[in-house]
Amino acid sequence: MSCPHISGLAALLKAAHPDWSSSMIKSALMTTAYTHDNTNSPLRDAADNSYSNAWAHGAGHVDPQKALSPGLVYDITPLGYIGFLCSLGYATEHIQTIVKRPNITCSRKSSDPGQLNYPSFSVLFAKSRVVRYSRELTNVGAAGSIYQVAVEVPTSVTATVEPARLVFGNVGDKQRYTVTFVSKKGLNQFVDRTSAFGSISWNNAQHEVKSPVSFSWTRML
């Protein structure tokens, strides 16, 4: 039943903001979603009643009222999606067929699918203990808005965000930030944990723009 509910909410947001792209609408729904119920208890997985995580509930349960005014959104251009397809290793002729554009070529800059300007992060520690991603936020709230970052990560990871404060002078302004995730040495103490979860949030008095983060390890580092 999530499909008709989300489709209806997307139509609601499009009616309220006809100039928003589909990526902006999706971002608004994701970054304003909640992961605790009305008793302030974490959401539970319907399969076994255990506490849910981002692999089960995604960004969380949608909040239509907050989604109408998300403050900031992650937008994605057509070129961004083309770069994403390139990073997945699709052949050039297949990408040309998907996007219906001739003369599409992939560059070396499209080597990591995690660089898509998406409102969530999937962090895989495989060949390196360091994973670095950049994102761009667009101000759809008030002019002169200032946001401070808040980071939640498991004890096995450190995360640094630069800059830690974003200032938007006008509506429609865009600001970039980079987050560096580092898996701590001596991960053998976490042998029973090959996945974990956290979040990156941009906050002010009016808004919390929250992105879920999942962490995975393919081997002990």
C-alpha positions in Angstrom: 0.0 0.0 0.0 3.0 2.4 0.2 2.8 3.0 -3.6 -0.6 4.6 -3.8 0.0 6.6 -0.6 3.3 8.0 -1.8 1.9 8.6 -5.3 -0.9 10.7 -3.7 1.5 12.6 -1.6 3.8 13.3 -4.5 0.8 14.7 -6.4 0.0 16.8 -3.4 3.5 18.3 -3.2 3.5 18.9 -7.0 0.2 20.8 -6.7 1.7 22.9 -3.9 5.1 23.4 -5.6 4.5 23.1 -9.4 8.1 24.2 -10.1 9.7 21.3 -8.1 11.3 18.4 -9.9 10.5 14.8 -9.1 13.9 14.6 -7.2 13.0 17.6 -5.0 9.6 16.0 -4.2 11.2 12.7 -3.3 13.8 14.5 -1.2 11.1 16.4 0.7 9.3 13.2 1.6 12.5 11.4 2.7 14.2 14.1 4.7 11.1 15.0 6.8 10.1 11.4 7.5 10.1 10.1 11.1 11.5 6.9 12.6 9.8 7.0 16.0 6.1 6.4 16.8 3.8 8.5 18.8 5.2 7.1 22.0 8.7 8.1 20.9 9.7 4.5 20.5 11.7 3.4 17.5 9.6 1.9 14.6 9.3 -1.9 14.6 9.7 -4.3 11.8 6.3 -5.8 11.0 8.0 -9.1 10.0 9.2 -10.0 13.6 8.4 -7.0 15.7 12.1 -6.2 16.2 13.3 -2.6 16.1 13.4 -1.5 12.4 16.3 0.0 10.6 16.9 1.9 7.3 17.0 -1.3 5.3 13.4 -2.1 6.5 11.8 1.4 6.8 14.0 3.4 4.4 13.9 7.0 5.4 11.0 6.4 7.7 7.2 7.1 7.7 6.3 10.1 5.7 5.0 13.3 7.3 2.9 15.2 4.7 2.7 18.4 6.6 6.4 18.7 7.1 7.1 17.5 3.5 5.2 20.6 2.2 7.9 22.8 3.8 11.1 20.8 4.1 13.4 23.8 4.2 16.1 22.2 2.0 16.0 19.6 -0.7 18.5 17.5 -2.7 17.8 18.0 -6.4 19.3 15.8 -9.2 19.8 17.0 -12.8 19.5 14.7 -15.8 23.3 14.8 -16.1 23.5 13.6 -12.5 21.4 10.6 -13.4 23.5 9.9 -16.5 26.6 10.0 -14.4 24.9 7.5 -12.0 24.2 5.1 -14.8 27.8 5.4 -16.0 29.0 4.6 -12.6 27.0 1.4 -12.6 28.8 0.1 -15.6 26.1 0.3 -18.2 27.3 0.2 -21.8 27.1 3.6 -23.6 24.5 2.4 -26.1 22.3 1.2 -23.2 22.5 4.6 -21.5 21.7 6.3 -24.8 18.6 4.1 -25.0 17.5 4.8 -21.4 17.9 8.6 -21.6 16.9 8.9 -25.2 19.9 11.1 -26.0 22.6 10.4 -28.7 26.3 11.0 -28.2 26.3 10.2 -24.4 29.8 9.4 -23.2 30.9 8.4 -19.7 33.8 10.2 -17.9 36.1 9.1 -15.2 34.3 11.5 -12.8 31.3 9.0 -12.8 33.2 6.2 -11.1 31.2 6.0 -7.8 27.4 5.7 -7.6 27.5 7.1 -4.1 28.2 10.5 -5.5 24.6 10.8 -6.8 23.0 13.8 -5.1 20.6 11.5 -3.3 19.0 12.3 0.1 20.6 9.2 1.8 24.0 7.6 2.0 25.1 4.0 1.6 28.7 3.6 2.9 30.6 0.5 2.0 34.0 -0.1 3.6 35.8 -2.5 1.4 39.2 -1.6 0.0 39.6 1.5 2.2 38.7 2.6 5.7 37.8 6.1 4.3 34.7 6.9 2.2 34.0 10.5 1.1 30.8 11.8 -0.5 29.7 15.3 -1.5 26.1 16.6 -1.7 24.3 19.8 -2.8 21.4 21.3 -1.0 18.9 23.8 -2.4 17.1 26.3 -0.2 13.3 26.1 -0.6 12.7 27.8 2.8 13.1 31.4 3.9 15.8 33.7 2.7 18.7 34.1 5.1 18.3 30.6 6.5 21.2 29.1 8.5 21.6 25.4 9.1 23.9 23.5 11.5 24.9 19.9 10.9 24.2 17.0 13.3 25.8 13.6 12.8 24.8 10.3 14.3 27.1 7.3 13.5 27.9 4.0 15.2 30.9 3.8 17.6 32.9 1.9 14.9 32.8 5.0 12.6 33.8 8.6 12.7 32.3 11.2 10.4 33.4 14.8 9.6 31.3 17.3 7.6 32.8 20.3 5.9 31.4 22.9 6.2 29.5 22.2 9.4 27.3 25.3 8.9 25.4 26.3 5.7 24.1 29.8 5.1 21.5 30.5 2.3 21.1 34.1 1.4 18.1 33.7 -0.9 15.4 31.2 -1.8 16.9 28.9 -4.5 20.5 29.2 -3.3 22.6 26.1 -3.4 25.3 25.0 -1.0 27.6 22.0 -1.2 29.1 20.0 1.6 31.4 17.0 1.9 31.2 14.2 4.5 34.1 11.9 5.3 33.4 8.6 6.9 36.2 6.7 8.5 36.0 3.1 9.8 38.1 2.9 13.0 41.1 0.6 13.1 40.8 -2.7 15.1 37.4 -3.5 13.8 37.9 -7.1 15.0 36.0 -6.0 18.1 33.0 -5.6 15.8 33.0 -9.0 14.3 29.4 -9.5 15.0 28.5 -6.3 13.2 28.8 -6.2 9.4 26.2 -3.4 9.1 25.2 -0.4 11.1 23.1 2.8 10.7 23.2 6.5 11.4 22.1 9.9 10.0 23.3 13.3 8.7 20.9 16.1 9.6 20.9 19.8 8.8 18.9 21.7 11.4 17.6 25.1 12.4 14.8 26.3 14.6 12.2 25.5 11.9 13.5 22.5 10.1 15.3 19.2 10.4 16.6 17.9 7.1 17.6 14.3 7.9 19.3 11.8 5.6 19.6 8.1 6.7 23.1 6.5 6.4 23.8 2.8 6.2 27.2 1.3 6.8 28.5 -2.0 5.6 31.8 -3.9 5.9 32.8 -6.6 3.4 35.8 -7.6 5.6 37.5 -6.7 8.8 39.7 -3.6 8.3 
